[in-house]
Amino acid sequence: MTHTHTHTHTHTPQKSDQPFDDDLIASLRSQIASLRQEMLNKFNRHVSIGDLLSDRWDTARFYGFGEGTSCYNNVLILGNVVVGKNTWIGPNVILDGSGGLVIGDYVSISSGVQIYTHHTVEWSNTMGKAEIPRKKTTIGNGVYIGPNTVIQMGVTVGDGAIIGAMSFVNRDVPAFTTVFGTPARVIKPTPQQP
């Protein structure tokens, strides 16, 4: 004999002390749709809602970054981060300034880049007994950092350096060199500008 059991589950929404305002939600959706269309028409791109509602240059000014610098709204900024002028900070970037982070002028920080000034390896391995080490990280002027690159704490990247996409930078990068890889290694010199 076969027994068939059918279970029907009906989800009942929980009542909230503050009900949703359907008109407000509809208005917000309409405004977001308009902003998306404007972004598509002007720049042929889609960005997060936070970046639709904010101005990248205003975000940079709010954090005291240099004149002409832009910073996407979804960038995670921790601690003491100093950024020079005319630097571009792309989406989904992590700027960890808990140990002090200085970034120069005319730097391109591509999407997904992570720059650190601390780590929690020993802290985790010792069940919280070890201190969290912190070291200043410095990025020079005119540096290009490719997408999804990770720069470790304490590293200095010299002026005019180029760091290839998806590199792991765990040592200093000399000025006017191109590095790439995991760990990053020098590939060739880059042209020096007077």
ZAZADO-999670 format. One line per 2 residues: their letters; for each residue x negated, y, z negated of N, C-alpha, C. Coordinates in steps of 0.05 Angstrom, whole numbers. Atoms other than C-alpha are relative to their C-alpha. Last residue first. Layout:
! residues N
a) X,Y,Z,X,Y,Z,X,Y,Z  ... .
This chain:
! residues 194
pq) 16,-21,12,-1187,1275,350,15,15,-21  -9,-26,-10,-1146,1211,361,-17,22,-14 .
qp) 0,-22,20,-1181,1145,352,9,26,14  11,-26,-9,-1161,1088,398,2,21,-21 .
tp) -21,-15,-14,-1149,1023,360,-12,27,9  -3,-28,8,-1204,974,343,23,13,15 .
ki) 16,-18,-17,-1191,900,354,2,28,-12  -1,10,-28,-1160,838,322,-18,17,18 .
vr) 5,-20,-20,-1174,849,248,-1,-13,28  28,-2,-5,-1141,797,204,-4,20,23 .
ap) 8,-18,-22,-1074,795,170,-30,0,3  2,-28,7,-1061,734,126,-10,17,23 .
tg) -6,8,27,-1017,713,158,-23,-18,-10  1,27,9,-1027,750,223,6,-3,-29 .
fv) -24,16,-5,-1043,817,255,-4,-27,-13  0,26,15,-1091,874,247,26,-14,6 .
tt) -25,15,-3,-1107,932,294,-3,-27,-14  2,28,-9,-1162,979,271,28,-12,3 .
fa) 1,4,-29,-1166,1054,267,-7,-28,9  -12,-20,-18,-1179,1059,193,-5,-7,29 .
pv) 16,-23,-7,-1198,995,157,15,19,19  1,-1,-29,-1142,951,129,-17,25,7 .
dr) 1,-27,-13,-1150,933,56,-3,-3,30  26,-14,4,-1131,863,34,1,26,15 .
nv) 8,4,28,-1066,823,25,-28,11,-6  24,-16,4,-1030,843,89,-7,-2,-30 .
fs) 3,0,29,-981,789,111,-26,14,-6  26,4,12,-961,803,183,2,0,-30 .
ma) 0,24,17,-892,794,212,-27,-7,-12  -25,11,12,-902,845,267,-5,-25,-16 .
gi) -18,15,-17,-972,873,280,24,-11,-15  -5,27,12,-1005,924,236,21,-14,16 .
ia) -24,13,-11,-1035,984,272,2,-28,-13  -1,29,-2,-1084,1029,235,26,-9,13 .
gd) 0,10,-28,-1090,1103,251,1,-30,3  -12,-16,-21,-1111,1123,181,-1,-13,27 .
gv) 13,-24,-10,-1132,1068,133,16,14,22  0,2,-29,-1086,1018,98,-11,27,10 .
tv) 2,-26,-13,-1103,1012,24,-1,-5,30  12,-2,-26,-1078,949,-12,-1,30,9 .
gm) 28,-7,1,-1067,948,-87,-14,3,27  9,-21,18,-1001,911,-83,-30,5,1 .
qi) 3,7,29,-986,867,-23,-10,25,-16  26,-12,10,-962,891,45,-1,-4,-30 .
vt) 2,-2,29,-908,847,77,-27,11,-7  27,2,12,-892,857,151,3,3,-30 .
np) 1,23,19,-820,844,174,-28,-5,-10  -23,12,14,-825,891,234,-7,-23,-18 .
gi) -19,15,-15,-892,924,252,22,-13,-17  -4,25,14,-927,977,211,22,-15,14 .
yv) -23,15,-10,-956,1035,252,1,-27,-15  0,30,1,-1003,1082,215,26,-11,12 .
gn) 0,11,-27,-1013,1155,235,-1,-30,1  -15,-15,-20,-1034,1178,165,-1,-15,27 .
gi) 11,-25,-11,-1056,1129,111,18,14,20  -2,2,-29,-1016,1077,71,-9,27,12 .
tt) 3,-25,-15,-1036,1071,-2,1,-6,30  3,7,-28,-1017,1019,-54,1,25,17 .
kk) -9,-20,-20,-1027,1033,-128,-6,-12,28  22,-14,-13,-1034,972,-172,11,18,21 .
rp) -8,-21,-19,-986,939,-221,-25,13,10  21,-17,-11,-994,874,-260,11,20,20 .
ie) -4,-2,-28,-933,847,-299,-21,19,11  -8,-27,-9,-957,827,-368,4,-1,31 .
ak) 20,-17,-14,-959,754,-385,12,26,8  22,-8,19,-913,723,-437,-20,18,13 .
gm) -2,-27,10,-850,722,-394,-21,10,-19  -26,-3,14,-844,647,-385,2,28,-13 .
tn) 5,1,29,-918,642,-369,26,4,-16  13,25,7,-906,623,-296,-5,-3,-30 .
sw) -18,23,-3,-855,678,-286,-13,-25,-11  -22,-5,19,-899,734,-315,19,-24,1 .
ev) 9,9,27,-959,705,-278,23,3,-20  8,28,-1,-923,711,-210,-8,-10,-28 .
th) -8,13,25,-886,776,-224,-8,-29,-1  -11,26,-5,-916,823,-172,6,-13,-27 .
ht) 0,18,23,-931,897,-168,8,-28,9  20,-10,19,-945,953,-119,0,-16,-26 .
yi) -2,5,29,-907,925,-60,-23,13,-15  26,-10,11,-892,945,12,2,-1,-30 .
qv) 1,0,29,-838,905,48,-27,9,-10  27,-2,13,-823,918,121,4,1,-30 .
gs) 7,24,15,-754,894,146,-27,0,-14  -20,13,16,-747,947,198,-10,-25,-13 .
si) -21,14,-14,-808,984,221,19,-15,-18  -5,23,17,-848,1034,180,24,-15,12 .
sv) -24,15,-9,-875,1084,229,1,-25,-16  1,29,3,-924,1133,195,26,-11,11 .
yd) -3,13,-27,-930,1205,221,-4,-31,-2  -15,-14,-21,-956,1232,154,1,-18,25 .
gi) 9,-25,-13,-980,1189,96,20,12,20  -3,4,-29,-949,1138,49,-6,26,13 .
vl) 4,-24,-16,-968,1136,-25,0,-7,29  2,5,-29,-941,1082,-71,-2,27,14 .
gg) 8,-24,-15,-950,1082,-147,-5,-7,30  28,-4,6,-947,1019,-190,-12,24,14 .
sg) 2,3,29,-870,1017,-192,-29,2,-10  19,-19,11,-871,1047,-122,-4,-3,-30 .
dl) 4,4,29,-839,989,-87,-21,19,-10  22,-17,8,-814,1011,-18,-2,-2,-31 .
iv) 4,-2,29,-770,956,10,-25,16,-5  28,-2,10,-745,965,82,0,0,-31 .
np) 6,25,15,-677,941,108,-29,-1,-10  -20,14,17,-672,997,159,-11,-25,-14 .
gi) -22,15,-13,-730,1038,185,18,-14,-20  -4,24,17,-773,1090,150,25,-14,10 .
wt) -25,14,-6,-799,1141,201,1,-25,-17  2,29,2,-852,1190,177,27,-12,4 .
nk) -5,13,-27,-852,1262,201,-5,-30,0  -18,-12,-19,-883,1289,136,3,-17,25 .
gv) 7,-25,-14,-913,1252,78,21,8,20  1,3,-29,-882,1200,31,-6,27,13 .
vv) 6,-26,-12,-892,1193,-44,-4,-5,30  7,2,-29,-859,1134,-78,-3,28,11 .
ng) 13,-25,-10,-859,1131,-155,-9,-5,29  23,-14,13,-810,1078,-178,-9,24,15 .
li) 5,5,29,-767,1034,-133,-23,17,-9  22,-17,9,-737,1051,-64,-2,-3,-31 .
lv) 3,2,29,-694,999,-29,-25,15,-9  28,5,10,-678,1024,41,1,-2,-30 .
nn) 2,27,12,-603,1017,59,-29,-8,-8  -14,2,26,-594,1092,70,-4,-27,-14 .
yc) -27,12,-1,-645,1095,126,11,-3,-28  -1,25,16,-703,1142,114,28,-11,1 .
st) -27,12,1,-724,1201,158,-2,-27,-14  -1,29,5,-785,1246,150,29,-9,-2 .
ge) -3,16,-25,-784,1314,183,0,-30,-4  -16,-12,-21,-811,1350,122,0,-17,25 .
gf) 9,-23,-16,-842,1305,70,19,9,22  19,8,-20,-806,1259,21,-5,24,18 .
gy) 23,-18,0,-773,1290,-40,-21,-8,20  22,13,14,-725,1232,-52,-26,16,0 .
fr) -9,5,27,-665,1275,-33,-22,-13,-17  2,-25,15,-703,1301,28,8,-5,-29 .
at) 29,-5,5,-711,1230,54,-5,25,-17  10,20,19,-637,1216,45,-29,4,-6 .
dw) -9,-8,26,-620,1282,79,-9,-20,-21  18,-21,9,-663,1262,138,8,11,-27 .
rd) 26,10,8,-628,1196,145,-19,21,-9  20,-11,-19,-559,1228,143,-27,-9,-8 .
sl) 22,-17,10,-505,1189,106,-18,9,23  -10,-22,18,-436,1161,121,-22,18,-10 .
ld) -19,-16,-14,-456,1118,181,8,25,-16  15,-17,-19,-518,1095,145,18,16,18 .
gi) 15,-19,15,-477,1070,86,-16,19,18  -18,-21,7,-429,1037,135,-14,22,-16 .
sv) -17,6,23,-486,997,164,18,24,-7  15,-1,26,-512,1014,233,20,-7,-22 .
hr) -18,5,23,-490,999,305,-17,1,-25  8,18,22,-528,1028,364,22,-3,-21 .
nf) -3,28,-9,-520,1061,432,-9,-19,-21  26,15,3,-548,1127,405,1,-29,9 .
kn) 24,-16,1,-495,1180,420,-26,-16,2  1,-19,-23,-436,1139,444,-26,16,0 .
lm) 4,16,-25,-448,1081,396,-3,19,24  27,11,0,-458,1128,337,-6,-16,25 .
eq) 19,-23,-4,-395,1167,355,-29,-10,1  -1,-7,-29,-356,1102,362,-19,22,7 .
rl) 13,21,-16,-380,1078,294,0,7,30  29,-3,3,-362,1145,263,-15,-21,15 .
sa) 8,-23,-16,-291,1141,292,-31,5,-2  -2,7,-28,-282,1070,266,-9,23,18 .
iq) 23,17,-6,-307,1092,198,0,-8,29  23,-17,0,-256,1148,197,-26,-16,7 .
sr) -1,-16,-24,-200,1101,216,-24,18,3  6,18,-23,-221,1050,164,1,16,26 .
ls) 28,6,0,-223,1105,111,-8,-17,24  14,-25,-8,-153,1130,130,-31,-5,1 .
ai) -5,-3,-29,-124,1059,127,-15,25,11  15,21,-14,-156,1048,59,3,3,30 .
ld) 28,-8,2,-128,1115,34,-18,-20,15  4,-22,-18,-59,1098,60,-29,9,0 .
dd) 1,10,-28,-61,1029,28,-5,23,20  -15,-20,-15,-79,1058,-40,-2,-7,29 .
fp) 12,-12,-24,-102,997,-77,19,20,12  -7,12,-26,-71,987,-146,-15,14,23 .
qd) 0,-21,-20,-109,1009,-208,6,-12,27  -10,-25,13,-94,966,-268,2,23,19 .
sk) 20,-18,9,-101,906,-222,12,24,-14  -9,-28,2,-55,848,-212,-23,16,-12 .
qp) 0,-10,27,-89,784,-191,10,29,1  19,-21,6,-69,758,-123,3,10,-29 .
th) -15,-23,8,-32,692,-124,-19,22,-7  16,-20,15,-67,638,-85,18,24,-6 .
th) -7,-27,-8,-22,580,-66,-15,19,-17  9,-20,19,-51,511,-68,8,28,10 .
th) -3,-27,-11,-15,454,-35,-8,20,-21  2,-21,21,-38,384,-52,1,27,14 .
th) 3,-26,-12,-14,326,-10,0,21,-22  -6,-22,19,-25,257,-38,-6,27,15 .
th) 9,-26,-11,-19,197,7,8,22,-19  -13,-22,14,-14,128,-24,-12,26,11 .
tm) 15,-24,-2,-27,68,19,15,23,-13  -17,-23,0,0,0,0,-18,25,0 .
